[in-house]
Amino acid sequence: MKTIIIISIIIVLVILALSVFTINKGYDYKHTIDPSPDPDENKANKTSNDKQ
């Protein structure tokens, strides 16, 4: 009976450590965004598409 409790506690601690590691790795991820297009380019593309 004691061995089952000890094994269970070890499994719970391993899962807890993996969860904390995964959460910390997710918070460390650096998100990037695409730069916004130049408004002049947007107008040029819109007028060339309108001509087609």
Phi, psi and omega per residue, in radians:
M1 nan -0.714 3.139
K2 -1.103 -0.684 -3.105
T3 -1.145 -0.639 3.120
I4 -1.126 -0.735 3.132
I5 -1.155 -0.731 3.138
I6 -1.131 -0.778 3.105
I7 -1.099 -0.710 3.122
S8 -1.105 -0.747 3.124
I9 -1.120 -0.711 3.115
I10 -1.096 -0.759 3.129
I11 -1.096 -0.757 3.129
V12 -1.095 -0.732 3.140
L13 -1.165 -0.670 3.101
V14 -1.126 -0.782 3.123
I15 -1.116 -0.712 3.102
L16 -1.099 -0.764 3.135
A17 -1.116 -0.738 3.115
L18 -1.136 -0.662 3.112
S19 -1.132 -0.797 3.127
V20 -1.109 -0.729 3.116
F21 -1.071 -0.772 -3.129
T22 -1.149 -0.736 3.133
I23 -1.117 -0.772 3.131
N24 -1.129 -0.665 3.119
K25 -1.154 -0.641 3.099
G26 -1.158 -0.674 3.115
Y27 -1.234 -0.483 -3.141
D28 -1.377 -0.211 -3.093
Y29 -1.161 2.272 -3.140
K30 -1.632 1.968 3.123
H31 -1.416 2.467 3.098
T32 -2.160 2.682 3.096
I33 -2.198 2.688 3.088
D34 -1.271 2.522 3.093
P35 -1.167 2.561 3.139
S36 -1.254 2.483 -3.113
P37 -1.204 2.681 3.115
D38 -1.188 2.310 -3.112
P39 -1.023 -0.577 3.120
D40 -1.158 -0.671 3.095
E41 -1.139 -0.683 -3.130
N42 -1.081 -0.740 3.125
K43 -1.149 -0.698 -3.122
A44 -1.145 -0.730 3.127
N45 -1.172 -0.649 -3.108
K46 -1.187 -0.723 -3.121
T47 -1.246 -0.603 3.113
S48 -1.234 -0.544 3.092
N49 -1.290 -0.557 3.124
D50 -1.199 -0.544 -3.113
K51 -1.251 -0.400 -3.074
Q52 -1.305 nan nan
